[in-house]
Structures are given as structure tokens and as C-alpha cells.
Amino acid sequence: MEYITFMHGNSDGKATEPEWNAFFELAGDSGLFRGGSAMGKRWTIGKGADVASDGIAGYMRFDADNVDDLVALLSKHPTILHGGTIEICE
């Protein structure tokens, strides 16, 4: 199953570069990680364009046979470690 995760910008603190490096190594070693990025400038078009998701700070893609495996990996994500929110979507 393919998943996209959205990291919300609501963490209690800022993750350090060593924390990110450790997570990216763990994610790469898991075989689940397929890429991602921080969010840059954004545009919203169409109906409901005034309801933008400005609170989303980044995204990551994963492939996992079992969402529980993904949740276990994400429990070590810097956003979670700093009290923030990650949204997981199929």
C-alpha cells in the first residue's frame, strides 16, 4: 500500500540536524521510505481555495504492506519526538 504523510508545523520544539539525519537513516534502512520534502510556497485554486493547509510543513512517501509498520517507524520521527502531528493518508 502507498502512503503519503503530512508533517504539521505544530511541534513544541525544532528538530536538530542530527535527529533528522538519524531518522532518514532509519527510514532508508526500513525499505519503506520513498522520498519527501519540506513545503515551499503554495497556491490554492478552485472551490474552497480559502481553506489552505498552511499548517503542513512537509510530506514524505512510504510503501508498506502494513500501516502498523509505518506507524512504528514514524514514532521515531522528529516531528513526533517534538510533540507534533503527522497525518497518514493511503
HELIX and SHEET records of a PDB file:
HELIX    1   1 GLU A   17  SER A   30  1                                  14    
HELIX    2   2 VAL A   67  LEU A   74  1                                   8    
HELIX    3   3 PRO A   78  LEU A   81  1                                   4    
SHEET    1   A 4 PHE A  33  ALA A  38  0                                        
SHEET    2   A 4 ILE A  56  ASP A  63 -1                                        
SHEET    3   A 4 GLU A   2  HIS A   8 -1                                        
SHEET    4   A 4 ILE A  86  CYS A  89 -1                                        
END                                                                             
